[in-house]
Each structure stands twice: as C-alpha cells, then as structure tokens.
Amino acid sequence: SQTIHQWPATLVQPVGSPLSLECTVEGTSNPNLYWYRQAAGRGLQLLFYSVGIGQISSEVPQNLSASRPQDRQFILSSKKLLLSDSGFYLCAWSSRGGYEQYFGPGTRLTVT
Amino acid sequence: DQQVKQNSPSLSVQEGRISILNCDYTNSMFDYFLWYKKYPAEGPTFLISISSIKDKNEDGRFTVFLNKSAKHLSLHIVPSQPGDSAVYFCAATSWGYKLSFGAGTTVTVRA
C-alpha cells in the first residue's frame, strides 16, 4: 500500500531564517506530487505541483519554492521566512491520471 | 477567486441523525468532485467522489449527490456517529491536477 511521509511535524522558525520541508511517498511510482497550505480557518491552497523529476509548476507567487530531486521526493523551501508563511503545510500525491489526491500528516509551521 | 464554496462553516447534528453538507461551485468546466474529512493537526482523508456523468454515488454511510444544473453537490452521512466530528472539505477539478477546495464545514455530532 502507498504511504506518504512528511517531516517535521511541527516547526518554529524566526523571521528571515531558511526553510526546508520534506515529503516522501512509498509504494507507488511516477506519482504527481503537490504542496498545499492551509491558513487558519481557511481552505487548502495549492502552492506547487509536480508531474515528474525536476518539473515544478507554481500556482501562486510567493516566498517559497519547491523541488523534486527524486521520483518520490518533494521538498518545499524558502531562503528567508516571513511571518505570513506561518500555516499548516500539506504534501499530497496522486497517481497518473487519477483525480483523488492523498495527503500526508502535515507540518505546522510557526514563524516568529 | 473562490470557485468552490461551502457556505455553512459549521453544522451540529445529533448522533444517529442525518448530516447534510452542501457545496456550490461556479466553474462549469469542473467534471469531478471529491469530499475530504480532516481531523485537527492531521492531513485530509479522501472520503468519496463523484464524476459529472453521475448524479449520485454511495459508499456505506456516505452518499454524494450532484446537481449539475444548479452547480451544487451535497454529502449525506447517515447515521451520524461521534467519530464523524471533523472538518469536511469539498473539492472540484476539471483536469485532474488541480483541486479547488472549499473553506470547509465543521461537523459536530452530539451524543
């Protein structure tokens, strides 16, 4: 069966510090991968998606970037965090041609 | 722009009764709709979905209804159980990569 991992589970970072969140998927090959953010009391906002290694599409201009160095690894990064980057970050995967997306446990990021 | 709307932020229902969650969308190109359930501090869990070629899909206690002409879908949970207390998100897509999510409805099942 497929499993998706995210770490860390929680993170507190000062403004201006770098960020690296990692997501890995097991039990599937060539998945589509996604990064979402959920702000407090809001829905899920798609930040990035990837259909293959090195292929990243950005949905919203922002202080964040994403990379996919391996087929089942997706990384969310920032060089300098802003207060507005605080939120709950979720990684998800879907199969090629599949509509359903399956989410990881999420990372709670607090920028202070 | 919010293409998927869940206009009820919360719903309280007695255990054993029916929970009805509503969702409206504006993009007529959406052809697949999904419901997710989310507990606090966890990722959303896929619950049930429906294609635009159908008007109903049922899975156990969960049934999703789609009214394309009204651009409206609903999720029925019968009977409601305490473990159903969670936030429910409606989502829609037109070509599989991008899901547009509603803001969510918090369901509380009372004993």
Interface residues (C-beta under 8 A of the other chain):
Chain A: Q6 N32 G41 R42 G43 L44 Q45 L46 Y49 V51 E59 F88 L90 A92 S94 G97 G98 Y99 E100 Q101 Y102 F103 G104 P105 G106 R108
Chain B: V4 Y32 L34 Y36 A41 E42 G43 P44 T45 F46 S49 F89 A91 T93 G96 Y97 K98 L99 F101 G102 A103 G104
